[in-house]
Amino acid sequence: MKMRLPITFILLVVLLAAACSPVPAEEPLTAEEEQQEAMQAEEASPPVAPAEIACENSYEGENLVIYQQAGLTGPLATLTGTGFIRATQDAIDQINADGGVCGVMLSVRIEDTQYLLEQEVQVYEQFRAETPKPLFITTASSAATIALKDRVVEDEIVNLAAGVDSHSIYNPPDGYTVGIVPIHSDQFAGFLQFVHSNWDEIKPEGAGDAITVGVIGWANAFGAGATTPESLAFAESLGITVLPLEEQPIDPAADVTGQLQSLLVNGANVIYMQALSFSIAQVIGTLHALGFYDQVVLGSVNWGMNRDVLNILGANAPLAAGYYGVFPYLWWTDTEAPGVQRVLETFVAKGYPESEKAFTYLLLYSAMYGLVDVLTVAMNNVGFDGLTGAEFLKAMQQMGTISAAGVFEMNVEGSNRSPNKAQIRQAQIMADGSVDFVVIQDFVTLPDTRPAPE
């Protein structure tokens, strides 16, 4: 008698045999294929206006303090100064006039640190001792980001940081430090990607195919923030040579002739500035004085492309024409964006001068509206009395991407702790003779150069 096997049994045997069969190894990418992959920048959407978030309850009569620390005096006051104070207060005044955050009235407490490490820590200790302690703070320097990265985890206080040191943002990976712009090494890698992809169009006259990048940065953690092992490995994947970092004193009177000559002698045809404010003006002026401004491609981290550079150059502002900057937010000229319109309306109504149209006012004003949305989500989750720093961070993670009035975005999706997209802009002379920052490459996703978990 012949045995008949059920068809399902036969199919099962066939499937098991297929599963156990050796799978052909996937061909590894060649060096050329890896380079082509690294060259391709993926387009990204610009910041979008946030969806309206309705309050589930009203908490009229309650108050909440926003704590900020920054250098309001000292050599870098030109970067923040009055714009920092005005932006936050103007936005809060408008938010309160519109009913607050689910009825909660906001106020701000800001302390001057001069961006000095000891004062950053001292001010934070004052803030954390308050009752109730802050849900979040805003800081504006890498010194604060690095010094506070473990303290904010212990205290469960979110640090919304402008100093985006990669290790402080991503180690520990579940930390409480959230960058408001891409980490410095992502920005540098994104700039290298732009230069590599567009070299034939942007390279100086007489430059060959080889790209050699010199980085000049402040003599601190911020200045070294671009050239991490991860970003240097990305440069190598593109076949780009990056020279050893040249340090620049944080001094309005500094002479950077020696540093720039060293980079030029060693073949730099691209120079990247990991600095800001007067230091950017120093590099621009010195390159012109040496007669090399037109013989290099000049670029900067996002904080280096700002109105204060043009203000410092004054009548010589046209000297800045031509340099590029990584740009992870909208600008004052993006007047079609509702968020920019909102900021402009207040700025004009207050009668502030055109010279104060810096990223300081634009970003801080917009940031307050992003924080309103996070607070609304948090209060919808736990009510006003349940608000803590941990609940504030949970609300951010629940939202994933937080739109700051559509002007910029914070990103805490998954393991992210900072946004990962930016434009490239260039300083250009406008029809009226002024200098402004014009989009050369629209938003793309930046290379991921976050460090490995420690």
C-alpha positions in Angstrom: 0.0 0.0 0.0 1.4 3.3 -1.0 1.7 6.0 1.6 0.3 9.4 0.5 1.9 12.4 2.2 -0.4 15.4 2.8 0.4 18.3 0.5 0.9 20.6 3.5 3.7 18.3 4.8 5.5 18.4 1.4 5.3 22.2 1.3 6.7 22.4 4.8 9.7 20.2 3.8 10.4 22.3 0.8 10.2 25.5 2.9 12.6 24.1 5.5 15.0 23.0 2.9 15.0 26.5 1.3 15.5 28.1 4.7 18.5 25.9 5.5 20.1 26.4 2.1 23.2 28.6 2.2 22.4 32.2 1.2 24.9 33.8 -1.2 27.0 36.4 0.6 26.1 40.0 -0.3 28.9 41.6 -2.2 30.6 44.2 -0.1 30.5 47.8 -1.4 33.7 48.8 -3.2 35.5 52.0 -2.0 34.1 53.8 -5.0 30.5 52.7 -4.2 30.9 53.7 -0.6 32.1 57.1 -1.8 29.2 57.5 -4.1 26.8 56.6 -1.3 28.4 59.2 1.0 28.2 61.8 -1.6 24.5 61.7 -2.0 22.6 64.1 0.3 19.0 63.1 0.9 16.5 65.9 0.4 14.6 66.9 3.6 11.5 68.9 4.2 11.9 72.4 5.6 10.5 73.2 9.1 6.8 73.0 9.0 4.2 75.0 11.0 3.0 72.9 14.0 -0.5 71.5 14.2 -2.7 73.2 16.8 -2.7 71.4 20.1 -5.9 71.9 22.2 -5.8 72.2 25.9 -7.9 69.6 27.7 -8.1 71.7 30.9 -7.5 75.2 32.0 -5.2 76.1 34.8 -5.9 79.8 35.3 -4.1 81.3 38.2 -1.0 79.1 37.9 2.4 80.5 36.9 5.5 78.9 35.4 9.1 80.3 35.3 11.3 79.8 32.2 15.0 79.7 33.3 17.7 80.9 30.9 21.5 81.3 31.3 23.7 83.0 28.7 26.5 85.5 28.2 24.8 88.8 28.4 28.0 90.7 29.1 31.6 90.1 28.2 33.2 89.7 24.8 30.4 87.5 23.3 27.6 89.8 24.3 27.3 90.9 20.6 26.0 87.4 19.9 23.2 87.4 22.5 23.0 90.5 24.5 19.8 92.5 24.3 18.4 90.3 21.5 18.4 87.3 23.9 16.5 89.2 26.6 14.1 90.9 24.3 13.1 87.9 22.2 12.1 85.8 25.2 10.2 88.5 27.0 8.4 89.7 23.8 7.3 86.2 23.0 6.1 85.5 26.6 4.2 88.8 26.7 2.4 87.8 23.5 1.7 84.3 24.8 0.3 85.6 28.0 -1.8 88.2 26.2 -3.3 85.3 24.2 -4.2 83.4 27.4 -1.0 81.8 28.4 -0.4 78.1 28.2 -3.8 76.5 29.0 -4.3 79.5 31.3 -0.8 79.3 32.9 1.0 82.6 32.9 4.7 82.5 31.9 7.6 84.6 33.2 11.3 84.4 32.6 14.4 84.5 34.8 17.7 85.0 33.0 21.1 85.1 34.5 24.4 86.3 33.0 27.2 83.7 32.8 29.6 85.5 30.4 29.9 81.9 29.0 32.4 81.1 31.7 32.4 77.5 32.9 32.3 78.3 36.6 29.5 80.8 36.2 27.5 78.3 34.0 27.7 75.8 36.8 27.0 78.4 39.5 23.9 79.7 37.8 22.6 76.2 37.2 23.0 75.4 40.9 20.9 78.5 41.7 18.2 77.4 39.3 18.0 73.8 40.5 17.6 74.9 44.1 14.4 76.8 43.3 11.0 75.5 44.5 9.6 74.1 42.3 12.8 73.3 40.5 12.8 74.0 36.7 11.3 71.6 34.2 13.8 72.8 31.7 16.5 75.4 31.2 18.0 77.0 28.1 21.7 77.3 27.7 23.8 78.9 25.0 27.4 77.5 25.2 29.2 74.3 24.8 30.8 74.9 28.2 27.3 74.6 29.8 26.4 71.6 27.7 29.4 69.7 28.8 29.5 70.7 32.4 25.8 70.0 33.0 25.2 66.9 30.9 25.3 64.5 33.9 23.8 66.9 36.4 20.6 67.4 34.4 20.1 63.7 34.2 20.4 63.4 38.0 18.1 66.4 38.5 15.7 65.4 35.7 15.9 68.9 34.2 15.9 69.2 30.4 18.7 71.3 29.0 17.7 72.9 25.7 21.2 73.5 24.5 22.6 75.7 21.7 26.1 74.3 22.4 25.7 71.0 20.6 28.8 69.0 21.6 28.2 65.6 20.3 29.3 63.6 23.3 27.2 65.7 25.7 24.1 65.4 23.5 24.4 61.6 23.0 26.2 60.3 26.1 24.3 59.1 28.0 22.1 58.1 25.1 19.0 58.6 27.2 20.1 62.0 28.6 18.3 65.2 29.3 20.3 67.4 27.0 18.5 68.3 23.8 20.2 70.3 21.0 18.3 73.0 19.2 20.5 72.6 16.1 22.4 69.7 14.6 25.5 68.6 16.5 28.7 70.3 15.2 30.2 67.2 13.7 27.0 66.5 11.6 27.2 70.1 10.4 30.8 69.7 9.4 30.1 66.4 7.6 27.2 68.0 5.8 29.4 70.9 4.6 32.0 68.5 3.4 29.3 66.6 1.5 28.1 69.8 -0.1 31.7 70.8 -1.1 32.4 67.4 -2.5 29.2 67.2 -4.6 29.7 70.7 -6.0 33.4 71.0 -6.2 33.5 71.6 -10.0 31.2 74.5 -9.6 32.5 76.2 -6.4 36.3 75.4 -6.4 38.7 78.3 -6.6 40.3 79.0 -9.9 43.4 76.8 -10.4 42.3 74.3 -7.8 42.6 70.7 -8.8 40.4 67.7 -8.0 41.8 67.1 -4.6 40.0 68.7 -1.7 42.0 69.7 1.4 40.2 71.2 4.3 41.7 73.4 7.0 39.6 73.9 10.1 40.2 76.9 12.3 38.2 76.9 15.6 38.1 78.4 19.0 40.6 77.1 21.6 37.9 75.2 23.5 35.5 72.3 23.2 33.3 74.2 20.8 36.2 74.9 18.5 37.1 71.2 18.4 33.5 70.1 18.0 33.5 69.7 14.2 36.5 67.5 13.8 35.5 64.4 15.7 36.6 60.9 14.8 33.2 60.3 13.2 33.3 63.3 11.0 36.9 62.7 10.0 36.0 59.2 9.1 33.2 60.6 6.9 35.7 63.0 5.3 38.0 60.0 4.5 35.1 58.2 2.9 34.8 61.1 0.5 38.5 61.2 -0.2 38.8 64.6 1.5 42.0 65.5 3.5 41.3 67.4 6.7 44.4 69.1 8.2 45.0 69.2 11.9 42.8 71.8 13.7 44.2 75.3 14.1 43.1 77.0 17.3 41.9 80.6 17.4 42.0 82.7 20.6 38.6 83.8 21.9 39.7 87.5 21.7 38.3 90.3 19.6 41.9 91.5 19.1 43.3 88.2 18.1 45.7 87.9 15.1 45.0 84.7 13.1 47.6 85.3 10.4 49.8 82.5 11.6 47.0 79.9 11.8 45.7 80.7 8.3 49.2 80.8 6.8 49.8 77.3 8.3 46.6 75.9 6.7 47.4 77.6 3.3 51.0 76.4 3.3 49.7 72.8 3.9 47.5 73.0 0.8 44.1 74.0 2.2 41.7 75.0 -0.6 38.7 74.9 1.8 38.7 76.6 5.2 35.9 75.8 7.7 35.4 78.2 10.7 34.3 76.5 13.9 33.8 79.8 15.7 31.5 82.8 15.7 31.0 86.5 16.0 34.3 88.6 15.9 36.3 85.5 15.1 34.5 85.0 11.8 35.3 88.6 10.9 38.9 88.1 11.8 39.3 85.2 9.4 37.5 87.0 6.6 39.6 90.1 7.1 42.8 88.3 7.3 42.2 86.2 4.2 41.5 89.4 2.3 44.7 90.9 3.7 46.8 87.9 2.7 45.2 88.0 -0.8 43.8 84.5 -0.5 40.1 85.1 0.1 39.3 84.1 -3.5 41.6 81.2 -3.5 39.7 79.1 -0.9 36.2 78.0 -0.3 35.2 79.5 3.0 32.5 77.9 5.2 31.3 78.0 8.8 29.2 76.3 11.5 25.7 77.6 11.7 26.5 80.0 14.6 29.2 81.6 12.4 26.7 82.9 9.8 24.9 85.7 11.6 24.1 89.3 11.5 26.6 90.2 14.2 29.5 89.3 11.8 28.2 91.9 9.3 27.7 94.4 12.1 31.3 93.9 13.2 32.6 94.4 9.7 30.4 97.5 9.4 31.2 99.4 6.2 33.4 96.5 5.1 30.5 94.0 5.3 30.8 93.3 1.5 34.1 91.6 2.3 32.0 88.7 3.7 30.4 88.0 0.3 31.1 84.5 -0.8 31.4 82.6 2.4 29.1 79.6 3.1 27.3 78.5 6.3 25.4 75.5 7.5 21.8 76.8 8.1 19.4 74.6 10.1 16.6 77.1 10.3 14.7 79.7 8.4 15.9 83.3 8.2 14.4 86.7 8.3 14.0 86.8 4.5 11.7 83.8 4.5 8.7 86.0 4.9 6.3 83.5 3.3 6.6 81.3 6.5 3.9 82.2 9.1 6.4 81.8 12.0 8.8 84.3 10.5 5.8 86.6 9.8 4.9 86.4 13.5 8.4 87.3 14.6 8.6 90.2 12.1 5.3 91.6 13.3 6.6 91.9 16.9 10.1 93.0 15.8 8.7 95.9 13.7 6.0 96.8 16.3 8.8 97.2 18.9 10.8 99.4 16.6 14.0 97.4 16.8 16.8 98.4 14.3 17.6 96.2 11.3 21.0 95.5 12.7 19.3 93.3 15.4 17.8 90.9 12.9 20.1 88.1 14.1 19.3 84.5 14.7 19.2 85.3 18.4 15.9 87.1 18.3 14.4 84.9 15.5 15.2 81.6 17.2 14.5 82.5 20.8 11.1 84.1 20.0 10.1 81.0 17.9 11.4 78.6 20.6 9.0 79.9 23.1 6.1 78.8 20.9 7.6 75.3 20.5 7.9 75.1 24.3 4.3 76.1 24.7 3.3 73.1 22.6 5.4 70.8 24.7 3.9 72.2 27.9 0.4 71.8 26.5 1.1 68.1 25.7 2.6 67.6 29.1 -0.3 69.2 30.9 -2.8 67.2 28.9 -0.9 64.1 30.1 -0.4 64.8 33.8 -2.1 68.2 34.6 -0.3 71.2 36.0 0.5 69.7 39.4 2.0 66.7 37.7 4.6 68.7 35.7 8.2 67.6 36.2 11.3 67.6 34.0 10.8 63.9 33.3 7.2 64.6 32.1 8.4 67.5 30.0 10.9 65.2 28.3 8.3 62.5 27.9 6.0 65.0 26.1 8.9 66.0 23.8 9.5 62.3 23.0 5.8 61.8 22.5 5.8 64.6 19.9 9.1 63.4 18.3 9.7 66.4 16.2 8.9 69.7 17.9 8.3 72.6 15.5 9.3 76.0 16.9 6.6 78.0 15.1 7.8 76.5 11.8 11.1 78.4 12.0 13.2 75.5 13.2 12.7 72.0 14.7 13.9 70.0 17.7 14.1 66.3 17.2 13.9 63.6 19.9 12.5 60.9 17.7 13.8 57.5 18.9 17.4 57.9 20.0 17.7 61.4 18.5 18.6 64.3 20.7 19.2 66.9 18.0 17.8 67.8 14.6 19.6 66.4 11.5 18.8 68.6 8.6 20.1 71.9 7.3 20.5 74.2 4.3 23.7 75.7 2.9 23.5 79.5 2.5 26.0 81.9 1.1 26.7 85.6 2.0 25.8 87.6 -1.0 25.6 91.3 -1.9 21.9 92.3 -2.4 20.6 94.8 -5.0 20.6 97.6 -2.4 24.3 96.9 -1.5 23.6 95.1 1.7 24.8 91.6 2.5 22.5 88.8 3.4 22.4 85.0 3.5 21.0 83.3 0.4 20.0 79.6 0.0 22.5 77.7 -2.2 21.3 74.2 -1.2 17.9 73.6 0.3 17.3 71.3 3.3 19.0 67.9 3.2 19.5 65.2 5.8 23.0 65.6 7.3 25.4 62.7 7.7 25.0 60.9 11.0 28.2 61.4 13.0 26.9 60.8 16.5 29.4 59.1 18.8 29.1 55.5 19.9 27.5 55.1 23.4 30.1 55.2 26.1 
